[in-house]
Amino acid sequence: MTNTPPIDDVPISGEAVRLGQFVKFAGLLDTGGDVKEAIIDGYVTVNGEVDRRRGRQLQFGDVVGYDGRQLRVSR
């Protein structure tokens, strides 16, 4: 049996948010430099797949993963 982490909802204002902004806003990392490095190095996933684009537009329902945490973009 696989032990998957729970998915927490993180509400945003507006229709979309960029991946780098979301990682910092959600508190996964503290600084923009750390966010940039983690994304470029492939430590951040979107909907279960590595995405190295800080500027990727996330939509409601997308799930961002980092360091064993899973966060869903919500209203």
N, C-alpha and C positions, 0 to 999 in steps of 0.2 A: 504494500500500500504506500502511495506517495504522500509525503507530508507537505502539502502546499500551504504557503502562508495565507492568512486572511487578506482580503482586499478591502482597504479603507477608502471611503469617498472623500475627495477634496473638492469642495465647491469653488468655482471660479466665476467671475463676473465677465460678461461678454460671451461671444459665440465660440471663440477659439483662443488658444494660448500656445506659445512656442515651447518646445521641449525644454530648452535651457531655462526659460523663465519658470516653468512649472516645477522643475527639479528644485530650484532655489526656493520658490514660493511655498512648496509643500514641506520644506525643511529637511529634505533628504541630504543636502549639502549646504554649507554656510556661505561660501564665497563663489563669485562668478568664475574665478580661476579654477577652483576645485570642480565646479560643474563642467566647465569646458574640458578639462582633463579627463574626467570620468566618462563623458560622452564619447570623446575622440578615442579613448582607449577601449571602448566597447563594453563598459561595465553597466550601461543603462539599456534597458529593453523597453520596447513599446509593443504591447499586445503579444508578448512572448518572444519577440525577435529583436536582436541588437540593431540599434539605429544610431549612426554616428553623426547625424545632422542636428546641431543645436537649434537650428531654425525650423525644424519640422513643425508643422501646424498640428496640434492635437485637437481632437473634437470630443464632445461629450461621449463618455463610454470607453474611451481609450484607457488602457491600463499601463502604467509606467512602473517598471521594476528596478530596484537598486538595493544591493546589499541585503537581500532577503526580504525586503518590503515590497508590497504591491499596492499602488495607489491609483484609483480610478478618477478620471476627470468628470466632475458632476456639476449640475446647476446649483 
